[in-house]
């Protein structure tokens, strides 16, 4: 497992307003800093949660906290903060770690999260190369640039022209959907 540097005091205090200090049962979470260091350590590598070193606690506890943060909208808030902050802000110092954690969170959050990442123009947070990942906004982009002929013109058009149009539309549909599965080598190469 690669070694991610621990968060500095300044970085942790910039991150603190965004993270959940309590469990759903209301109990205070012990040592949030160590837990976030553990999340960023796993996110910076390619291994599973069970490869987490013992000094960070039980891997199941850390992965559960990661899922809670993900469902609470932490990664969306952090991406918006990174986009709006000054370039010298401490969150921007740990932006590569946040982007890598976002790649893991995309598995949980799905297409809506990928659409947000694309709208924010942060391709580093995508779970794969931008041309291989789904693009839900492609239809909106094309609507502004592409005009289809009216339906009456299609009825009068030759059969070959209609087939070519349908072939092009199928290609655009495939492109908007991205690849169903990214090969592991491609996904890890993007990391």
N, C-alpha and C positions, 0 to 999 in steps of 0.2 A: 504494500500500500504506500503511495507517495506521501511525503511529509508536507503538510500544509502548516505554515507558520501560525502560531497562536495569535489571537486578536490582541492588538495593543489596547491600552486603556481608552484612548481617544476613539478608536474604531468601535470598541464595545459600547461605549456611551452613546455613540451615534446610532448604533443598532438597537439599543435598549428600548426606546419608545415603541418599537414595532413588534417586539416579541412578547409572547404570552408568559407572564410571571407566575401564573397559577394553573393548576390542573383543572379539568372540568368539575372535579369534586370540591374545588376550593382550596386545596392544599398548596402551600408555597413550594415552588420547584427549587430544589437545592442546586446551587452553582450553575446558573444560566450560562455563564461564560464558558465553562467546560463543555456544557451540552452543545453550544453553538460551535465551539472548536471541533467537536466530534462530528457534527453535521457537515461542516465545511471540509473536514478531513476525508470523510466518505465521499462527498460530492466531488472532491478534487481527484479522486481515483476512479477506477473502473470496477472495483471489487464490490461484493455484497456487504450488507450491514454486519454480518457475522464476523468479518475480518477486522472489526474495530478493536484496537488494543484495549486491554483490561483497565488501563488508567482512566478511561472515559466512562466506565460503568457497563451495564448490560446493554448489548446491541439492540435488543427488543425495546428497551425503554427509550433509547435515542431515536430509533426509527419511528416509534409511536409518536414521539414529540414532533418529529419532522412532519408526519402526516397531519397532526393537529395544527401545526403552523401553516401547512399548505392549505388545509380546509378553512382556516381562519383568514386567508387572504394575504399572508405575510409577503409572499414573493411578488404579488401584484403591487402591493404598497411599496416595496423596496424598488421595483423597477420604475414606478412613477417618481419616487424620490430621487433615484439616480438621474432620471431624465431631467428633472427640474432643478437639481442642485448645481451649485458652482463646481467647476472641475476640481478644485482643491479640497472639496468636502471629504471627510473621512470615509463616508459610504462609497465614494468613487474609488478610494484606495483598495477597497475589498470587492469592487465590482466584478472582477473575474471569478471570485469565489461565489458570489451571489448568482452570476450567470450559470455557473456549473450546477449549483443547487436548483436553479430554475429548470435546467434540463431534466433533472430527476423529477421535479414537481410536475412537469408537463405530462408525465405518464399518468399522474393522478387527476390532473385538472382537465386534460383533453384539449379539444379544438378551440374552445373559447379562450383559453390561456394562450394558445399559439397565435390566435388572431390578435390578442392584445400585444403580444411581443412584436408582431409584424407592424401593428399600427404605431407602436412606439419607436419603430426602426432600430431595434436592438437585436440584430441577427445573431450575436454571440450567445444569446439566451435561448435560441432555438435548439431543439434536440437533434438536429442534423443540418446538413447543408441547405440553405434556403430554397434551392431549386428542387430538392427532394422532399421537403416537408409541405404539408397541405397549406394552401393559401385560400382561406375562406373569403377574402376580400377581392379575389381576382375578378369575379363577376362585376363588382362595383367599378373596378379600375377599367375593365373593358367596356362597360356601358358608356363611360365618358369618352372613350376613344374610338369605339367601333360602332358603326350603324348597320343594322341588318336591312335588307331590302323589304319593302312591304309585302304582305302575304299575297296580294294579287300578282305581283311581279314574280314571285316564286312559282305560282301555278302556271304562268306563261313561260317560265324559263325552261331550257332544255334539261333533260334528265341528268346528263353529266354534270351540269352546273349545280343541280340540287344535291347530287351525291357528294360533290366536292365540298359544298357548304356543310353537309352533315358530317363528313369526315373531319373537317376543321373544328366543328363544334364538339365532336367526340374527343378530339385531341385537347381542346381547351378544358373540357370537363375532367379529363384524366389529369391534366396539369394542376387544376385547382384542388384535386383530391390528394395529390402527392403520392408517395409510395406507401403502400399499406404497411409494409415492414421494412425498416432500414436494416440492412445487413450489419452485423456486429462490427465488422472491420470498418465500414463506412461511418457508423456512429462513433466509434472510438477514435477514428482518424479525425473526426470533426472536433473531438474533445481536445 
